[in-house]
Amino acid sequence: MNILFAIKKDVYSAMEPLGILYLSSFLKTSGHQVFLSDSSFEKVSQCIKEKNIGLFAISCMNTDYKYYLNLSQQVKKTFPKILIIWGGPTPTYNPEIINQDGIDIICRGEGEIALLKLVDKLDQKQSINKVPNMWIKNKNSEFTNSVYKNSVGPLVADLDSLPFPDRSLTRSFPQFKYSPIKIVMASRGCPFNCSFCFNHRYHHLYQGKGKIIRTRTVDNVIAELEDLKRNFNAKFFYFLDDVFPFDRQWLTDFTKKYTRKINLPFTIVTSVVFIDERFVKFLKKAGCVSIHLAVECGSERIRKEVLNKNITNFQIIKACNITKKYGLAISAYNMVGIPTSTFADELQTLDLNLKAGVDATYVSFCLPFLDTQLGKVAKKMNLISSETEFLSWFERIPIQVVDREKIEKFASLFTFIVIFPFLRSYLPILLKVPIPKSVLKFLKDVLNGYSLKRKIIPVRVGWKEFLVTSSFFVLKRFTK
């Protein structure tokens, strides 16, 4: 069968759609053909016609829900016989979207095994009504909302059994083809249950279905990195695990083999709770140049009582001090506009970043999705409703908070002050300066890109690589 995936053209310039690439490689091992298209209706329609597509697939996050629903409905109206399947976070945690026109099937949870079973059965013209992980519309029923609802199958226990992501799929996308930064995951699963994340629901969904946290063997990871280095212009690796593997024996083995066989700079995502002298020392020895840490906010009350993260400011500062001691740069994830927060709380977040000495920062707006623990709190407080739109982590605070405009402007200035700390004392003045939002956000993005390039991802690029990636960066800001 021929399967088509589509991704928005404003996808982060160098952030490869790793989930789709894993699905593609798994499907191709059984002889199926997979294609990837820009998600414009014109491009999707052209590919459906030219490639004889039998299944159109969307991987959707909540912020893109309306966009992809509109696309799916356009496709279904033009090609009524094509099957349309959705996977990713939105259908996993909001499976009732199966009732929307334009969606025939949803896949909940991990998709490799489930999607291959579905496609094999479609190819063989067998019934698909009992495929694990799948919710499927019963088109033969007289009832409008009749759906076959299958529970999820076991998690993939052995991640080494999965083929490497199919990066040949992105060769027609310049922002991926020419980027020297390659995204890699050495593990799956997160040990935490933050209130703003769906992770607690994921744990419940897969209860009794296998280990949530699974790690690839070091040899398997190294083999993928060698392939990326040899065949895909890799000059820098971004490990995008929820939490980079923290098992000491694994890390010891990884350090030895990485320095011998790969020897390229890399960055990781981890939690302050795993940072100690030994952990950072091994990372430094392996070639790690930076660490991404979730600071979230500067108020310990909000972090503990609202976000369900029992981490103190002392722990954050200590972890940052250890990281800086070994010469690794720090990129901090922060949120503003958290339910119950005030502008004074936002200032605490900025000051914590300054005290911790972070080198770069991401400042997003809090999106308390309805089906998260935080979303339920926000709804109870009448801050959100079923009509609330969650369009972006960076465009607008979705909940009703005091001083919304001021906090949104503060979020853009946050980056400037982290990079130039002397500006902290001028913040009250800067907040009053009438700068157009689009200009301020663009300047913030440029400055943040500079700080990331200088310390967090210090990779040398050629002119072609620079022009391609920078043009997509600009397009992401000014196009939809």
HELIX and SHEET records of a PDB file:
HELIX    1   1 LEU A   18  LYS A   28  1                                  11    
HELIX    2   2 PHE A   41  LYS A   51  1                                  11    
HELIX    3   3 ASN A   62  ASP A   64  5                                   3    
HELIX    4   4 TYR A   65  THR A   78  1                                  14    
HELIX    5   5 PRO A   89  TYR A   93  1                                   5    
HELIX    6   6 PRO A   95  ASN A   99  5                                   5    
HELIX    7   7 GLU A  112  ASP A  123  1                                  12    
HELIX    8   8 LEU A  159  SER A  161  5                                   3    
HELIX    9   9 ARG A  167  THR A  170  5                                   4    
HELIX   10  10 PRO A  174  LYS A  177  1                                   4    
HELIX   11  11 ASN A  199  LEU A  205  1                                   7    
HELIX   12  12 VAL A  218  ASN A  231  1                                  14    
HELIX   13  13 ARG A  248  LYS A  261  1                                  14    
HELIX   14  14 VAL A  272  PHE A  274  5                                   3    
HELIX   15  15 GLU A  277  ALA A  286  1                                  10    
HELIX   16  16 GLU A  300  ARG A  301  1                                   2    
HELIX   17  17 ILE A  302  VAL A  306  3                                   5    
HELIX   18  18 ASN A  313  LYS A  325  1                                  13    
HELIX   19  19 PHE A  343  ALA A  356  1                                  14    
HELIX   20  20 GLN A  373  LYS A  380  1                                   8    
HELIX   21  21 ARG A  404  ILE A  419  1                                  16    
HELIX   22  22 PRO A  421  TYR A  426  5                                   6    
HELIX   23  23 LEU A  427  LYS A  432  1                                   6    
HELIX   24  24 LYS A  437  SER A  451  1                                  15    
HELIX   25  25 LEU A  452  ILE A  456  3                                   5    
HELIX   26  26 TRP A  463  PHE A  478  1                                  16    
SHEET    1   A 7 GLN A  33  ASP A  38  0                                        
SHEET    2   A 7 ASN A   2  ILE A   7  1                                        
SHEET    3   A 7 LEU A  55  SER A  59  1                                        
SHEET    4   A 7 LEU A  83  GLY A  87  1                                        
SHEET    5   A 7 ILE A 105  CYS A 107  1                                        
SHEET    6   A 7 MET A 134  LYS A 137 -1                                        
SHEET    7   A 7 VAL A 147  LYS A 149 -1                                        
SHEET    1   B 6 ILE A 181  VAL A 184  0                                        
SHEET    2   B 6 PHE A 236  PHE A 239  1                                        
SHEET    3   B 6 PHE A 266  THR A 270  1                                        
SHEET    4   B 6 CYS A 288  GLU A 296  1                                        
SHEET    5   B 6 ALA A 329  VAL A 336  1                                        
SHEET    6   B 6 ALA A 360  PHE A 365  1                                        
SHEET    1   C 2 SER A 187  ARG A 188  0                                        
SHEET    2   C 2 ARG A 214  THR A 215 -1                                        
END                                                                             
